[in-house]
Amino acid sequence: MNSREDEALARAAVAALTGQLALAPKPGLPDPRDLNARTTHADHRALRWSAKALTPGLAAMAAAARRTAEPTPALRAELGAIGRCTEHTLTLAGGGHRGALWVLGLLVAGVAVESGTGGSASVTRVRGSGATTQDARGRAHRITALARQLAAHPDRGAPPRPTRGSAVSVKYGAAGARGEARAGFPHVRRALDALGAARAGGADEGQARLDALLTVMSTLQDTELLHTAGPIGLRQVQAGARAVLEAGGTATAAGAEALAALDADLHARAWSPRGSAGLLAGALFLDALAP
């Protein structure tokens, strides 16, 4: 049975995901503007609906991790089994969010393991609270380190067939979702630093989150982009994200103009940096945790 703490962690993770979905304009990614477009509004509505279907699975992952209180191979296997059941539920609810489930599942488990070893499991909203504190950064590092230890174990119950993401990773030598987790989610940590820096620089919350997303996009070897656009397309998207940040970020007129250009280009080409979206959701989840 899940505890109130486990349910709270799951709800916080889903809130981070829906917060990412509500952000606009996100270059190449679904956002609320799609509700005004006949060809895509159903997709965005389905994504918002299916995000809520993650809650039971994430709560079960938190409960398993809290009970085990160590990043063991057995816990990794249990998380994998819960994850596959949750993916089936997602499909029934409209699909999407498989990448976010991987990120949020490991991070939720990391929080629960940490709380089982004397850490705090409290969750609070920090929207607009300013730069990330040193204590909050330290806690985020501990959680991502635990997630890294979990990801290092093989998922003994995983089907033998490769996923599209793993196949693309092998083809192009990209880290992919597994590599990101096994490195301790460096792009989640970079997004957290970008959030803090943008807030400290006077950006509003939406602008700070967009800057965090662009920070991830500027360096992530996104396997979805590699699949659809190839290495040249990936580098073009990374350069476009860097151009926005180098122009001063989305809080500046030059940065907003560069963002609009990148957004128009990605939508015209149907290129979607989905991996960056899931990692931003992970950063927003950690951002919502009390230090």
Residue pairs with C-beta under 8 A, 6 or more apart in sequence:
1 63
2 10
2 59
2 60
2 62
2 63
3 63
3 66
5 62
5 66
5 112
5 115
5 121
6 59
6 60
6 62
6 63
6 66
6 112
7 55
7 59
8 121
8 123
9 58
9 59
9 62
9 108
9 111
9 112
9 121
9 123
10 54
10 55
10 56
10 57
10 58
10 59
10 62
10 108
11 55
12 123
12 285
12 288
12 289
13 54
13 58
13 104
13 107
13 108
13 281
13 285
14 51
14 52
14 54
14 55
14 58
15 288
16 104
16 281
16 282
16 284
16 285
16 287
16 288
17 51
17 54
17 97
17 100
17 104
17 281
17 285
18 48
18 51
18 52
19 209
19 281
19 284
20 100
20 209
20 277
20 280
20 281
20 284
21 30
21 31
21 44
21 47
21 48
21 51
22 31
22 32
23 31
23 206
23 209
23 210
23 213
23 280
24 31
24 32
24 33
24 206
25 31
25 33
25 210
25 259
25 260
25 263
26 210
26 213
26 263
26 277
27 217
27 240
27 241
27 259
27 262
27 263
27 265
27 266
27 267
27 273
28 237
28 263
28 266
28 267
28 271
28 272
28 273
29 272
29 273
29 274
29 276
29 277
30 40
30 43
30 44
30 47
31 44
32 44
34 40
34 41
34 43
34 44
35 41
35 44
35 45
46 93
46 94
46 95
46 96
47 94
47 96
47 97
49 93
49 94
50 90
50 93
50 94
50 95
50 96
50 97
51 96
51 97
51 100
52 93
53 86
53 89
53 90
53 92
53 93
54 86
54 90
54 97
54 100
54 101
54 104
56 86
56 89
57 82
57 83
57 85
57 86
57 89
57 101
57 105
58 86
58 101
58 104
58 105
58 108
60 82
61 79
61 82
61 83
61 105
61 108
61 109
61 112
62 108
62 109
62 111
62 112
63 112
64 75
64 78
64 79
64 82
64 109
64 112
65 75
65 79
65 108
65 109
65 110
65 111
65 112
65 113
65 116
66 112
66 113
66 115
66 116
67 116
68 74
68 75
68 78
68 113
68 116
69 113
69 116
69 117
70 113
71 109
71 110
71 113
71 146
71 149
71 150
71 153
72 153
73 153
73 154
73 156
75 109
75 113
75 150
76 150
76 151
76 153
76 154
76 155
77 153
77 155
77 156
77 157
79 105
79 106
79 109
79 150
80 155
80 156
80 157
80 158
81 157
82 105
83 101
83 102
83 105
84 157
86 101
86 105
87 98
87 101
90 96
90 97
90 98
90 101
97 278
99 165
99 177
99 274
99 275
99 277
99 278
100 277
100 278
100 281
100 282
102 177
102 181
102 278
103 177
103 181
103 185
103 188
103 278
103 279
103 281
103 282
104 278
104 281
104 282
104 285
106 147
106 150
106 151
106 181
106 185
107 143
107 144
107 147
107 185
107 188
107 282
107 285
107 286
108 285
109 146
109 147
109 150
110 142
110 143
110 144
110 145
110 146
110 147
110 150
111 119
111 121
111 143
111 289
112 121
113 146
113 150
114 121
114 139
114 142
114 143
114 146
115 121
119 139
119 142
120 139
120 290
120 291
122 289
122 290
123 288
123 289
123 290
124 288
124 289
124 290
125 288
126 287
126 288
127 205
128 199
128 204
128 205
129 199
130 196
130 199
130 200
131 196
131 197
131 199
131 200
132 140
132 192
132 193
132 195
132 196
132 287
133 291
135 291
136 287
136 289
136 291
137 192
137 193
137 196
138 291
139 286
139 289
139 291
140 188
140 189
140 192
140 286
140 289
141 189
143 286
143 289
144 184
144 185
144 188
144 189
144 286
145 184
147 181
147 184
147 185
148 181
148 182
148 183
148 184
148 185
150 181
151 178
151 181
151 182
152 182
162 170
164 223
164 227
165 176
165 177
165 223
165 224
166 176
166 178
168 174
168 176
168 223
168 226
168 227
169 175
169 176
169 178
169 179
169 223
171 226
172 221
172 223
172 226
172 231
174 221
174 223
174 226
175 183
175 221
176 221
176 223
177 223
177 275
180 186
180 187
180 220
180 275
180 279
185 279
185 282
187 215
187 216
187 219
187 220
187 276
187 279
188 279
188 282
188 283
188 286
189 283
190 215
190 216
190 219
191 212
191 213
191 215
191 216
191 279
191 280
191 282
191 283
192 212
192 283
192 286
192 287
193 215
194 208
194 211
194 212
194 214
194 215
195 208
195 209
195 211
195 212
195 283
195 287
197 211
198 207
198 208
198 211
198 212
198 249
198 251
199 205
199 208
201 249
201 251
202 251
203 211
203 249
203 250
203 251
204 251
207 249
207 250
207 251
209 280
209 284
210 250
210 259
211 245
211 249
211 250
211 251
212 280
212 283
213 276
213 277
213 280
214 241
214 242
214 244
214 245
214 249
214 250
214 259
215 241
215 245
216 276
216 279
216 280
216 283
217 237
217 238
217 241
217 273
217 276
218 238
218 241
218 242
218 245
219 238
220 238
220 273
220 275
220 276
220 279
221 234
222 234
222 237
222 273
222 274
222 275
222 276
223 275
224 272
224 273
224 274
224 275
225 233
225 234
225 237
225 271
225 272
225 273
225 275
226 234
228 270
228 271
228 272
229 236
229 237
229 269
229 271
233 269
233 271
237 262
237 266
237 271
237 273
240 258
240 261
240 262
240 265
240 266
241 262
243 258
243 262
244 250
244 255
244 258
244 259
244 262
245 255
247 254
247 255
247 257
247 258
248 254
248 255
249 255
250 256
250 259
266 272
266 273
